Amino acid sequence: MAKKLAVIGAGLMGSGIAQVSAQAGWDVVLRDVTDEALRRGTDGIRASYEKFVSKGKMEAEAAEQALARISTTTALDAAADADVVVEAVFERIDVKREIFRTLDGLVKDSTILASNTSAIPITKIAAATERPERVVGTHFFSPVPMMQLCELVRGYKTSDETLAAAREFAEGVGKTCIVVNRDVAGFVTTRLISALVVEAAKLYESGVATAEDIDIACKLGFGHAMGPLATADLTGVDILLHATENIYTESQDEKFAPPEIMRRMVDAGDIGRKSGEGFYRY
């Protein structure tokens, strides 16, 4: 019998997680608060499958079968019979805690409750439940169908069994996992990219070099596929500002204090590709 996954949040990350899971044979219920958000999510999944089919990376029949395994809902209680729940909503602790508090009263005792957060400590999210040992971080990367990495995060009370189940799930949908053994804000990857983006933004802000040259330095000097400022534009300057602020608030480490230019860009609405302008124009 196919295992059941509930994904909470049908945005770019949630729909990507639903897509790779359905492709791997999971029955997926995708939940969001509006039908419009769900339609956008499933349209994106369909388009992505079609692209894989056109490139010969997926059979048309397999794509149809995977799509048929995804159902959508605006009701959170549709997660009640899920084996694994992955939360992928906006990066706000109050929103996440409320969802986990509700899920805790809905799902089976054996269910794994996972968060796709990139910067909020898992322990803070898990504390909203009566089962912190069943809560774990599964930080996927965007775009989920293309990116190999999944960062597994052990909260203060996450059990070995839960971590192992999360690894089995992530590897089963085609990801390579790293384990974050101590629940620090920002984990491994968000701390690394935040420190790099903050320093790159400071160099740009103070006129040391252009955005293009800073990015070229990282690509050609360090072998990065994309420079930090182009990454900020792709991710969203607002998202990275929020992440660096979270890490700075938790750690009080000055290297994560976001430079003023990032705040002003967000104030002005220049948040990267999605607005048409960030460190670059699109």
Wavefront OBJ file of the C-alpha trace (Angstrom):
o trace
v 0.000 0.000 0.000
v 1.336 3.447 -0.944
v 2.367 5.653 1.927
v 0.527 8.930 2.407
v 2.207 12.335 2.570
v 0.538 15.610 3.496
v 2.270 18.803 2.340
v 1.106 21.984 4.062
v 1.640 24.958 1.754
v 1.357 24.834 -2.058
v 3.967 27.485 -2.870
v 7.179 26.859 -4.793
v 8.680 24.639 -2.062
v 5.516 22.768 -1.057
v 4.486 22.005 -4.624
v 8.052 20.876 -5.425
v 8.066 18.481 -2.456
v 4.636 17.167 -3.527
v 5.940 16.706 -7.086
v 9.007 14.616 -6.257
v 7.086 12.578 -3.675
v 4.244 11.695 -6.047
v 6.834 10.770 -8.675
v 8.416 8.424 -6.106
v 5.072 6.683 -5.477
v 3.661 8.529 -2.455
v -0.034 9.411 -2.300
v 0.103 13.154 -1.670
v -2.479 15.563 -0.310
v -1.447 19.181 -0.900
v -3.072 21.719 1.406
v -3.220 25.497 1.227
v -5.649 28.128 2.500
v -7.093 29.124 -0.912
v -8.179 27.244 -4.038
v -6.216 29.789 -6.092
v -2.949 28.881 -4.312
v -3.678 25.189 -4.873
v -4.393 25.770 -8.567
v -1.112 27.669 -9.011
v 0.743 24.865 -7.224
v -0.737 22.048 -9.307
v -0.309 24.043 -12.543
v 3.380 24.371 -11.676
v 3.693 20.641 -10.979
v 1.965 19.776 -14.260
v 4.235 22.147 -16.223
v 7.340 20.691 -14.564
v 6.312 17.105 -15.368
v 5.609 18.148 -18.978
v 9.090 19.641 -19.216
v 10.650 16.386 -17.942
v 8.595 14.403 -20.476
v 9.585 16.705 -23.375
v 13.261 16.264 -22.444
v 12.906 12.492 -22.304
v 13.618 12.339 -18.556
v 10.188 10.952 -17.705
v 7.604 8.813 -19.487
v 4.286 10.551 -20.261
v 2.407 7.702 -18.559
v 4.546 8.024 -15.405
v 3.826 11.767 -15.319
v 0.078 11.141 -15.574
v 0.220 8.527 -12.824
v 2.210 10.864 -10.561
v -0.276 13.719 -11.128
v -3.141 11.348 -10.308
v -1.492 10.620 -6.934
v -1.778 14.315 -5.896
v -5.016 15.595 -4.387
v -5.623 19.123 -3.067
v -7.586 20.551 -0.153
v -8.047 23.663 1.984
v -8.811 21.514 5.053
v -5.932 20.841 7.438
v -7.683 17.736 8.807
v -6.983 16.011 5.462
v -3.557 15.321 7.039
v -5.154 13.088 9.699
v -4.169 9.760 8.110
v -0.773 10.852 6.724
v 2.382 8.883 7.547
v 4.547 11.974 7.034
v 3.524 15.645 7.109
v 5.847 18.294 5.653
v 5.070 21.915 6.491
v 6.235 24.430 3.874
v 4.522 27.711 4.762
v 5.874 31.241 5.243
v 8.932 31.592 7.500
v 7.142 32.917 10.566
v 7.439 31.095 13.864
v 3.894 31.979 14.990
v 2.359 30.630 11.758
v 4.379 27.412 11.933
v 3.685 26.813 15.631
v -0.060 27.234 15.093
v -0.006 24.664 12.258
v 2.017 22.168 14.317
v -0.230 22.659 17.347
v -3.270 21.820 15.198
v -1.570 18.898 13.431
v -0.551 17.444 16.796
v -4.228 16.965 17.654
v -5.084 15.512 14.234
v -2.454 13.031 13.098
v -1.633 9.454 14.117
v 0.805 8.800 16.986
v 3.267 7.311 14.513
v 3.228 10.277 12.084
v 6.445 12.165 11.392
v 5.925 15.936 11.573
v 8.536 17.721 9.455
v 9.231 21.370 8.736
v 10.871 22.710 5.586
v 12.074 25.805 7.467
v 15.455 27.134 6.374
v 16.319 29.167 9.469
v 13.918 28.705 12.422
v 15.134 26.297 15.127
v 13.172 23.025 14.976
v 13.021 22.899 18.779
v 10.917 26.096 18.826
v 8.445 24.593 16.343
v 8.374 21.189 18.078
v 7.593 22.822 21.444
v 4.095 23.647 20.129
v 3.313 19.895 20.125
v 2.978 17.123 22.716
v 5.373 14.964 20.624
v 8.609 16.929 20.111
v 10.458 13.627 19.614
v 8.419 13.101 16.377
v 9.290 16.544 14.934
v 12.232 16.997 12.540
v 13.562 19.465 9.988
v 13.555 18.467 6.308
v 15.022 21.502 4.553
v 14.669 20.965 0.797
v 16.233 23.271 -1.792
v 14.630 25.230 -4.609
v 13.743 24.173 -7.238
v 13.020 20.896 -5.428
v 12.816 18.690 -8.574
v 16.328 19.793 -9.614
v 18.228 20.249 -6.346
v 19.786 17.128 -4.829
v 20.215 18.272 -1.244
v 17.996 17.814 1.794
v 19.208 19.104 5.156
v 17.856 16.975 8.014
v 17.677 18.859 11.298
v 17.562 17.225 14.697
v 15.609 19.302 17.225
v 16.592 19.170 20.898
v 14.185 16.252 21.465
v 14.035 14.632 18.000
v 14.423 10.856 18.363
v 16.883 8.697 16.398
v 13.883 6.813 14.994
v 12.312 10.050 13.686
v 15.580 11.179 12.115
v 15.976 7.768 10.441
v 12.386 7.900 9.108
v 12.969 11.416 7.750
v 16.138 10.227 6.012
v 14.287 7.253 4.516
v 11.596 9.616 3.184
v 14.046 12.164 1.731
v 16.345 9.560 0.172
v 13.279 7.750 -1.172
v 12.274 10.858 -3.149
v 15.772 11.070 -4.610
v 17.635 13.407 -2.263
v 21.081 13.245 -0.683
v 20.940 14.158 3.008
v 23.204 15.949 5.424
v 22.426 15.886 9.148
v 22.424 18.938 11.398
v 23.052 17.446 14.839
v 22.714 20.643 16.837
v 19.664 22.800 16.266
v 21.311 26.177 15.594
v 19.351 28.919 13.799
v 20.045 28.722 10.082
v 21.417 25.166 10.332
v 24.431 24.605 8.021
v 23.361 25.863 4.607
v 21.403 28.998 5.496
v 24.215 30.118 7.823
v 26.776 29.678 5.039
v 24.767 31.441 2.317
v 23.626 34.188 4.735
v 27.197 34.968 5.799
v 28.256 35.070 2.137
v 25.292 37.221 1.012
v 25.739 39.660 3.915
v 29.443 40.133 3.130
v 28.784 40.389 -0.618
v 26.052 42.996 -0.013
v 28.407 45.007 2.238
v 31.126 44.961 -0.466
v 28.549 46.093 -3.041
v 27.047 48.723 -0.704
v 30.440 50.292 0.026
v 31.410 50.435 -3.652
v 34.280 47.931 -3.422
v 33.072 46.111 -6.549
v 30.011 45.764 -8.780
v 27.407 43.052 -8.157
v 28.533 41.348 -11.378
v 32.190 41.281 -10.355
v 31.452 40.001 -6.846
v 29.424 37.155 -8.353
v 32.076 36.401 -11.007
v 34.675 36.166 -8.191
v 32.607 33.500 -6.414
v 31.834 31.568 -9.603
v 35.340 31.509 -11.048
v 37.333 31.711 -7.810
v 35.329 29.235 -5.718
v 33.474 27.177 -8.344
v 30.028 28.322 -7.234
v 27.296 27.696 -9.804
v 25.805 31.105 -9.002
v 27.172 34.160 -7.188
v 25.725 35.246 -3.800
v 23.974 38.376 -5.107
v 22.345 36.525 -8.020
v 21.331 33.870 -5.452
v 19.766 36.584 -3.276
v 17.768 37.813 -6.282
v 16.632 34.277 -7.128
v 15.664 33.400 -3.540
v 14.217 36.852 -2.843
v 16.088 39.618 -1.015
v 13.144 39.771 1.403
v 13.430 36.045 2.188
v 17.182 36.280 2.811
v 16.777 39.451 4.891
v 14.247 37.593 7.034
v 16.571 34.569 7.356
v 19.631 36.643 8.306
v 17.570 38.584 10.866
v 16.368 35.288 12.385
v 19.922 33.977 12.671
v 21.244 37.293 14.037
v 18.449 37.483 16.637
v 19.218 33.935 17.809
v 23.009 34.067 17.684
v 23.840 37.768 18.198
v 26.728 37.072 15.812
v 27.583 40.318 13.998
v 28.438 38.578 10.743
v 24.721 37.844 10.261
v 23.591 41.460 10.842
v 22.052 42.409 7.472
v 23.477 45.565 5.865
v 21.250 48.603 5.445
v 21.104 48.210 1.657
v 19.163 44.936 2.007
v 16.593 46.666 4.238
v 16.231 49.615 1.826
v 15.845 47.273 -1.169
v 13.032 45.438 0.624
v 11.430 48.776 1.637
v 11.524 49.834 -2.033
v 10.146 46.518 -3.282
v 13.359 45.637 -5.172
v 13.382 42.050 -3.943
v 14.921 40.268 -6.926
v 13.623 38.303 -9.876
v 10.027 38.175 -8.682
v 9.812 42.004 -8.662
v 11.961 42.559 -11.762
v 14.794 44.253 -9.889
v 17.142 43.454 -7.029
v 20.937 43.510 -7.197
v 20.313 43.065 -10.952
v 17.513 44.153 -13.340
v 15.387 41.442 -14.981
l 1 2 3 4 5 6 7 8 9 10 11 12 13 14 15 16 17 18 19 20 21 22 23 24 25 26 27 28 29 30 31 32 33 34 35 36 37 38 39 40 41 42 43 44 45 46 47 48 49 50 51 52 53 54 55 56 57 58 59 60 61 62 63 64 65 66 67 68 69 70 71 72 73 74 75 76 77 78 79 80 81 82 83 84 85 86 87 88 89 90 91 92 93 94 95 96 97 98 99 100 101 102 103 104 105 106 107 108 109 110 111 112 113 114 115 116 117 118 119 120 121 122 123 124 125 126 127 128 129 130 131 132 133 134 135 136 137 138 139 140 141 142 143 144 145 146 147 148 149 150 151 152 153 154 155 156 157 158 159 160 161 162 163 164 165 166 167 168 169 170 171 172 173 174 175 176 177 178 179 180 181 182 183 184 185 186 187 188 189 190 191 192 193 194 195 196 197 198 199 200 201 202 203 204 205 206 207 208 209 210 211 212 213 214 215 216 217 218 219 220 221 222 223 224 225 226 227 228 229 230 231 232 233 234 235 236 237 238 239 240 241 242 243 244 245 246 247 248 249 250 251 252 253 254 255 256 257 258 259 260 261 262 263 264 265 266 267 268 269 270 271 272 273 274 275 276 277 278 279 280 281 282
